[in-house]
Amino acid sequence: MLEQATREVEAGENFLEFRFDYLPEPMKGVDAMGQFLKTYPSCAVLATCRRHQNHGKFNGSIDEQLRVLSAAIEQGARAIDVEIETAEVVPERCAELRTRAHLIVSWHHFETTPPLDPVIRRMRKVPADVYKVVSTARKPSDTGRILAAARLSPKIPLVTLAMGETGFPSRVLSTAFGSVFSYAAPAHVQGTAPGQVNARQMRTLYRIDKFTKAAKIFGVIADPVRHSISPHVHNRAFQSRRMDAVYVPLLVNQNQLRDFFQFAEELPLSGFSVTIPHKRRILRYLDHVDPLAKRIGAVNTVVRKAGRWRGYNTDADAVSGPLAKLIKLPKSTALILGNGGAARGAACALLDAGMKVSITGRNADRVRALARAVGAEAISHELAVAGHFDVLINATPVGMWPHQDECSFPGKIPAEVVFDMVYNPLETLLIRNAKEQGKKVIPGVKMFIEQAVKQFELWTGETAPRSAMETAALDALHVRHSEQKL
């Protein structure tokens, strides 16, 4: 506990919560905190000793719990957190403690997000300096309701958070919505609550103390979404252009798109990226779809303009753009591996550029259907391996971490240029094989940057800081690679 606290203070943090209920002997922790505060007297400490009946780790009685918190105040804690279940039983004791330190009365729901007005009315029956309301988000609108609680009650000092990965945006956005403060984990350790992120990322990646209440909010919707490097890239771009904006990951399950749009309207979101599994399904929820995106049948970028949701596909240009720097596209030949939205977008882009396109994949029926729909040729994998093309494009997840040892063309590659859409790992087995065979290569990160640049420009109307975005993507992928090796 002291090691982590010292590391955070020396990194610039000055407001820490000490969870004494996590220690086998809380009173020893209180004494240690006192010694810590003698070394770092400017640090403000919030002391918490949550009982196991209320999802804490402390097995003592209410009297013993309050004795720990009282001792923490004597040792220099400036605030204490008392859960509502305790505070309701001993309001007089809480009032006495409040004369010596700030009192935070907290409520947690570890299953769902019930109606919050009754919760706040219940909590306000116990006088306190701050009321902490924490629920669990099961769907995007839960996050919206927990954020709205602080905004709709400006005269009540609230801390509002939604736990779980779905509720993650509340940790970043809550202070802009009126929450007194937010919570983060120490660096290099797992958080004490689901969906928690470390303080370093809150300040550097999400810039929680930089964007204002008027900031434009963007994000990426996906399932899963935790692996996405888009927050690193777009937040770096906003920072580079000194924009009052923030970009957050948004976990949206397959059956939650309607609920997500309710959340997006109320937040409100200014725009968002779309990835697996929503690129095709989202079309029915948009007010306008760009002709290219409509023909591809997939949207990866949504812009809110004049209150209407407009969908675009920036993946297509992100395929033809990098290729055009290496070969003359008209009349060249391309083999696309895959039959999903990424393959469809690549096929449309290359056919529009005048290329002859062949498509192959594991599911022959889907390959034939896609080829018919876009005007390409469907061929078997055997014919693909035996043939020769100017370009090979991998539009499948084959070779993506954690299956980085897989490769659709482990032997001779039937093309002179190899374009792999997979960007994690940075160098896939397919790209490595292509290099060894003397082929020209385009790694997936190139496509990722191209589509992200176009997204930024659609959202902001400004020229994207391409260099900053490339650096952010590479930094994030190098960190991810290091974590995966560990």
Rosetta blueprint (number, residue, H / E / L):
1 M L
2 L H
3 E H
4 Q H
5 A H
6 T H
7 R H
8 E H
9 V H
10 E H
11 A L
12 G L
13 E L
14 N L
15 F E
16 L E
17 E E
18 F E
19 R E
20 F H
21 D H
22 Y H
23 L L
24 P L
25 E L
26 P H
27 M H
28 K H
29 G H
30 V H
31 D H
32 A H
33 M H
34 G H
35 Q H
36 F H
37 L H
38 K H
39 T H
40 Y L
41 P L
42 S L
43 C L
44 A E
45 V E
46 L E
47 A E
48 T E
49 C L
50 R L
51 R E
52 H H
53 Q H
54 N H
55 H L
56 G L
57 K L
58 F E
59 N L
60 G L
61 S L
62 I H
63 D H
64 E H
65 Q H
66 L H
67 R H
68 V H
69 L H
70 S H
71 A H
72 A H
73 I H
74 E H
75 Q L
76 G L
77 A L
78 R L
79 A E
80 I E
81 D E
82 V E
83 E E
84 I H
85 E H
86 T H
87 A H
88 E L
89 V L
90 V L
91 P H
92 E H
93 R H
94 C H
95 A H
96 E H
97 L H
98 R H
99 T L
100 R L
101 A L
102 H E
103 L E
104 I E
105 V E
106 S E
107 W E
108 H E
109 H L
110 F L
111 E L
112 T L
113 T L
114 P L
115 P L
116 L L
117 D H
118 P H
119 V H
120 I H
121 R H
122 R H
123 M H
124 R L
125 K L
126 V L
127 P L
128 A L
129 D L
130 V E
131 Y E
132 K E
133 V E
134 V E
135 S E
136 T E
137 A L
138 R L
139 K L
140 P H
141 S H
142 D H
143 T H
144 G H
145 R H
146 I H
147 L H
148 A H
149 A H
150 A H
151 R H
152 L H
153 S L
154 P L
155 K L
156 I L
157 P L
158 L E
159 V E
160 T E
161 L E
162 A E
163 M E
164 G L
165 E L
166 T L
167 G L
168 F H
169 P H
170 S H
171 R H
172 V H
173 L H
174 S H
175 T H
176 A H
177 F H
178 G L
179 S L
180 V L
181 F L
182 S L
183 Y L
184 A L
185 A E
186 P L
187 A L
188 H L
189 V L
190 Q L
191 G L
192 T L
193 A L
194 P L
195 G L
196 Q L
197 V L
198 N E
199 A H
200 R H
201 Q H
202 M H
203 R H
204 T H
205 L L
206 Y L
207 R L
208 I L
209 D L
210 K L
211 F L
212 T L
213 K L
214 A L
215 A L
216 K E
217 I E
218 F E
219 G E
220 V E
221 I E
222 A E
223 D L
224 P L
225 V L
226 R L
227 H L
228 S L
229 I L
230 S H
231 P H
232 H H
233 V H
234 H H
235 N H
236 R H
237 A H
238 F H
239 Q H
240 S H
241 R L
242 R L
243 M L
244 D L
245 A E
246 V E
247 Y E
248 V E
249 P E
250 L E
251 L E
252 V L
253 N L
254 Q L
255 N L
256 Q L
257 L H
258 R H
259 D H
260 F H
261 F H
262 Q H
263 F H
264 A H
265 E H
266 E H
267 L L
268 P L
269 L L
270 S L
271 G E
272 F E
273 S E
274 V E
275 T L
276 I L
277 P L
278 H L
279 K L
280 R L
281 R H
282 I H
283 L H
284 R H
285 Y H
286 L L
287 D L
288 H E
289 V E
290 D L
291 P H
292 L H
293 A H
294 K H
295 R H
296 I H
297 G L
298 A L
299 V L
300 N L
301 T E
302 V E
303 V E
304 R E
305 K E
306 A L
307 G L
308 R E
309 W E
310 R E
311 G E
312 Y E
313 N L
314 T L
315 D H
316 A H
317 D H
318 A H
319 V H
320 S H
321 G H
322 P H
323 L H
324 A H
325 K L
326 L L
327 I L
328 K L
329 L L
330 P L
331 K L
332 S L
333 T E
334 A E
335 L E
336 I E
337 L E
338 G L
339 N L
340 G L
341 G H
342 A H
343 A H
344 R H
345 G H
346 A H
347 A H
348 C H
349 A H
350 L H
351 L H
352 D H
353 A L
354 G L
355 M L
356 K E
357 V E
358 S E
359 I E
360 T E
361 G L
362 R L
363 N L
364 A H
365 D H
366 R H
367 V H
368 R H
369 A H
370 L H
371 A H
372 R H
373 A H
374 V H
375 G L
376 A L
377 E E
378 A E
379 I L
380 S L
381 H H
382 E H
383 L H
384 A H
385 V H
386 A H
387 G L
388 H L
389 F E
390 D E
391 V E
392 L E
393 I E
394 N E
395 A L
396 T L
397 P L
398 V L
399 G L
400 M L
401 W L
402 P L
403 H L
404 Q L
405 D L
406 E L
407 C L
408 S L
409 F L
410 P L
411 G L
412 K L
413 I L
414 P L
415 A E
416 E E
417 V E
418 V E
419 F E
420 D E
421 M L
422 V L
423 Y L
424 N L
425 P L
426 L L
427 E L
428 T L
429 L H
430 L H
431 I H
432 R H
433 N H
434 A H
435 K H
436 E H
437 Q L
438 G L
439 K L
440 K E
441 V E
442 I E
443 P L
444 G H
445 V H
446 K H
447 M H
448 F H
449 I H
450 E H
451 Q H
452 A H
453 V H
454 K H
455 Q H
456 F H
457 E H
458 L H
459 W H
460 T H
461 G L
462 E L
463 T L
464 A L
465 P L
466 R H
467 S H
468 A H
469 M H
470 E H
471 T H
472 A H
473 A H
474 L H
475 D H
476 A H
477 L H
478 H H
479 V H
480 R H
481 H H
482 S H
483 E H
484 Q H
485 K H
486 L L
